[in-house]
Amino acid sequence: MERVEAELFTDGGNDAVVRLPGRNFPGVLIQGDTLSMLRSDVAELAELCAAGDLEEARHVASLLQADLEAKLQRYTDALRTHGISRPF
C-alpha cells in the first residue's frame, strides 16, 4: 500500500470526486459496495435481455442510466465549481 495525498473536490460519500497525484483530471471514487451493486444491476440487465424480457430490461436500464447520469452530473458540477474543463 502506498499513501498519497489526493485533492478532494466534493464531500466524501459513495462517489467522491478526487484527483490523484500526476493526473490531469479528477476521477470518481466509487465505494466497493456501490461498485458491486452496479455490477449486479448490469448482470440483471444482461439476464433479462437474454431471457427476452425487454420491458423489465428497459426498466432496469433506465434505473442504471439515471444512477450513472447523477454520478456524471456530480462530476461535471465539481469540475465547473473548481474551474476545470471536462475531459470529454
QUILIN-V313410 format. One record per pair of residues at least 12 apart in sequence whose C-alpha atoms are under 10 Angstrom apart, sorted by the first residue. I is the first residue (numbers start at 1). J is the second residue. D is the distance in Angstrom with one decimal. If there is no record, write none. Layout:
i = (I & I)
j = (J & J)
d = (D & D)
//
This chain:
i = (4 & 4 & 5 & 5 & 5 & 6 & 6 & 6 & 6 & 6 & 6 & 7 & 7 & 7 & 7 & 8 & 8 & 8 & 8 & 9 & 9 & 9 & 9 & 9 & 9 & 9 & 9 & 9 & 10 & 10 & 10 & 10 & 10 & 10 & 10 & 12 & 13 & 13 & 13 & 14 & 14 & 14 & 14 & 14 & 14 & 14 & 14 & 14 & 15 & 15 & 15 & 15 & 15 & 15 & 15 & 15 & 15 & 15 & 15 & 16 & 16 & 16 & 16 & 16 & 16 & 16 & 16 & 17 & 17 & 17 & 17 & 17 & 17 & 17 & 17 & 17 & 18 & 18 & 24 & 24 & 25 & 25 & 25 & 25 & 25 & 26 & 26 & 26 & 26 & 26 & 26 & 27 & 28 & 28 & 28 & 28 & 30 & 38 & 38 & 38 & 41 & 41 & 41 & 41 & 42 & 42 & 42 & 42 & 44 & 44 & 44 & 44 & 45 & 45 & 45 & 45 & 45 & 45 & 46 & 46 & 48)
j = (20 & 21 & 19 & 20 & 21 & 18 & 19 & 20 & 21 & 22 & 26 & 19 & 20 & 21 & 26 & 20 & 26 & 27 & 78 & 26 & 27 & 28 & 75 & 77 & 78 & 79 & 81 & 82 & 28 & 74 & 75 & 77 & 78 & 79 & 81 & 29 & 29 & 30 & 31 & 28 & 29 & 30 & 31 & 32 & 33 & 34 & 35 & 71 & 27 & 28 & 29 & 30 & 31 & 34 & 70 & 71 & 72 & 74 & 75 & 28 & 29 & 30 & 31 & 71 & 74 & 75 & 78 & 29 & 30 & 71 & 74 & 75 & 76 & 77 & 78 & 79 & 75 & 78 & 84 & 87 & 79 & 84 & 85 & 86 & 87 & 75 & 78 & 79 & 84 & 86 & 87 & 75 & 71 & 72 & 74 & 75 & 71 & 64 & 67 & 68 & 60 & 61 & 63 & 64 & 57 & 60 & 61 & 64 & 56 & 57 & 60 & 61 & 57 & 58 & 59 & 60 & 61 & 64 & 60 & 61 & 60)
d = (7.8 & 7.5 & 9.2 & 7.3 & 7.1 & 6.5 & 5.7 & 4.8 & 6.3 & 9.9 & 9.5 & 5.1 & 6.6 & 8.2 & 8.2 & 9.1 & 8.7 & 9.9 & 9.7 & 8.2 & 9.7 & 9.9 & 8.9 & 9.8 & 6.0 & 7.8 & 8.7 & 7.6 & 9.9 & 8.5 & 8.7 & 9.4 & 6.5 & 9.7 & 9.8 & 8.9 & 8.8 & 8.6 & 8.2 & 9.1 & 7.2 & 5.5 & 5.4 & 8.9 & 8.9 & 7.0 & 9.4 & 9.6 & 9.3 & 5.7 & 5.2 & 4.8 & 7.1 & 8.8 & 9.9 & 6.8 & 9.7 & 8.3 & 8.7 & 5.6 & 5.2 & 7.1 & 9.0 & 9.2 & 8.7 & 8.4 & 9.6 & 6.2 & 9.1 & 9.5 & 8.0 & 6.2 & 9.5 & 10.0 & 7.2 & 8.8 & 9.5 & 9.6 & 9.7 & 9.1 & 8.9 & 8.0 & 8.7 & 8.1 & 7.1 & 8.5 & 9.3 & 8.1 & 9.2 & 9.6 & 9.4 & 7.9 & 8.2 & 8.8 & 9.3 & 7.1 & 9.6 & 7.7 & 9.2 & 9.4 & 7.3 & 8.5 & 9.1 & 7.3 & 9.9 & 8.4 & 8.1 & 7.9 & 9.8 & 8.1 & 7.9 & 9.6 & 5.4 & 8.3 & 9.0 & 6.2 & 6.7 & 9.3 & 9.9 & 9.8 & 8.9)
//
